[in-house]
Amino acid sequence: MKRALAAAGLTAAAVVVPLMTAAPAQASAADCRNYLASQGYVVGPKVTAACAQTGLTGYQACVQRLLNIDVRSEHALIACNKR
């Protein structure tokens, strides 16, 4: 009986702990846009499109699009890391 309760407790902890720790680390396109707005950039359709890049090459595509519209490189790197 004690082993069954211990196993159930460990299983619950294995499911709950990663969910609790992963939730705050979630980033989004809105975080990318909000960061750029806080740095004084106008958030229009080009910034929105850049921040919306996803997939394996999404980070590089985001950075390149922001650089193409004259976002400073340090701001582009941070913003795209937030998306």
Phi and psi in degrees as a GROMACS rama.xvg file:
@    title "Ramachandran Plot"
@    xaxis  label "Phi"
@    yaxis  label "Psi"
@TYPE xy
-63.3382  -38.4391  LYS-2
-64.8577  -39.2014  ARG-3
-64.7056  -42.6886  ALA-4
-66.2054  -39.9118  LEU-5
-63.821  -42.6831  ALA-6
-64.2031  -41.9382  ALA-7
-63.8778  -40.4935  ALA-8
-64.7444  -42.0061  GLY-9
-66.4701  -38.7379  LEU-10
-63.9408  -44.5102  THR-11
-62.8403  -42.7395  ALA-12
-64.2947  -37.7502  ALA-13
-65.182  -27.9934  ALA-14
-87.7689  -43.2876  VAL-15
-75.4334  -44.0711  VAL-16
-60.6278  -47.9952  VAL-17
-62.5328  -35.4003  PRO-18
-65.7029  -39.6632  LEU-19
-70.9668  -36.0332  MET-20
-81.8961  -27.0919  THR-21
-80.8102  -28.7743  ALA-22
-58.1746  -47.6861  ALA-23
-67.0464  -20.81  PRO-24
-83.5963  -3.64973  ALA-25
-65.5689  130.903  GLN-26
-114.666  162.901  ALA-27
-148.92  169.188  SER-28
-61.3652  -32.0243  ALA-29
-64.6168  -37.2034  ALA-30
-63.0737  -40.2499  ASP-31
-61.3234  -49.6603  CYS-32
-64.2088  -43.1958  ARG-33
-63.5368  -38.8989  ASN-34
-62.1264  -46.8213  TYR-35
-64.4961  -38.4728  LEU-36
-63.0256  -38.9453  ALA-37
-68.4291  -18.9114  SER-38
-93.2945  3.96696  GLN-39
96.1852  6.49421  GLY-40
-84.6288  148.29  TYR-41
-80.0523  125.444  VAL-42
-95.7453  95.6752  VAL-43
-112.122  -160.628  GLY-44
-64.0064  -32.9253  PRO-45
-71.2217  -41.1943  LYS-46
-66.3467  -42.5427  VAL-47
-59.7849  -43.2789  THR-48
-65.4637  -40.8978  ALA-49
-63.9806  -46.2726  ALA-50
-67.9741  -18.833  CYS-51
-86.8596  -1.80724  ALA-52
-62.6153  134.836  GLN-53
-133.436  -179.549  THR-54
88.1897  -172.26  GLY-55
-62.405  -35.9491  LEU-56
-103.339  13.3871  THR-57
-61.3374  -40.5221  GLY-58
-62.7515  -48.932  TYR-59
-64.3913  -39.6988  GLN-60
-65.1608  -39.8614  ALA-61
-61.1892  -50.2926  CYS-62
-60.4047  -47.4578  VAL-63
-61.9018  -43.0793  GLN-64
-62.9248  -40.7825  ARG-65
-67.4369  -40.286  LEU-66
-63.0143  -36.1371  LEU-67
-64.7357  -23.2323  ASN-68
-107.126  25.7581  ILE-69
67.7051  30.1121  ASP-70
-79.3238  134.027  VAL-71
-59.0823  144.54  ARG-72
-59.2578  -41.3599  SER-73
-64.5581  -33.4886  GLU-74
-73.2665  -39.1985  HIS-75
-63.1637  -43.951  ALA-76
-62.1097  -44.0236  LEU-77
-67.8055  -46.1187  ILE-78
-60.4552  -45.3393  ALA-79
-70.1848  -26.5253  CYS-80
-70.9028  -23.0289  ASN-81
-84.9905  -13.4845  LYS-82
